[in-house]
Amino acid sequence: MISSPQAWAGDDPANKVVQWVKEGKVLPFDTIMQRYESRLQGRLLDLEVEQKHGRIIYELEILRDDGIVYEIKIDAKTGEWLKEKVD
């Protein structure tokens, strides 16, 4: 399972995401973590929410046990795994 630091610093981004979850615009991050538990192994270094091309995207940076940092993008509304690359 992924270990996570405080995901948000400050109130504004967190409040926006909480509102989006309540409105059904995005899936809760816990749901994403459960869906991809086997693929999200390591330490969560950073979590951001982006809006690109009409999509809301969870962007994660994960340090895996092999010492490599991966950037992962997941569609926050559908939960679709969009991209994974070495950061």
ZIJODA-V673779 format. One record per pair of residues at least 12 apart in sequence whose ideal C-beta (glycine too) atoms are under 6 Angstrom apart, sorted by the first residue. I is the first residue (numbers start at 1). J is the second residue. D is the distance in Angstrom with one decimal. If there is no record, write none. Layout:
i	j	d
I	J	D
I	J	D
This chain:
i	j	d
2	40	4.7
2	44	5.2
3	43	5.1
4	44	4.3
7	47	4.7
17	49	5.6
26	56	5.3
26	76	3.8
26	77	5.5
27	79	5.3
32	74	5.7
32	79	5.9
35	79	5.6
42	62	4.5
42	63	5.3
42	64	4.0
43	63	4.6
44	62	5.8
45	61	4.4
45	63	5.5
46	61	4.2
47	60	5.6
55	75	5.8
56	76	4.3
56	77	6.0
57	73	5.3
57	76	6.0
58	74	4.7
58	76	5.0
59	73	5.3
60	72	4.6
61	87	5.9
68	86	5.9
69	87	4.4
70	84	5.9
71	85	5.4
71	87	4.3
72	84	5.0
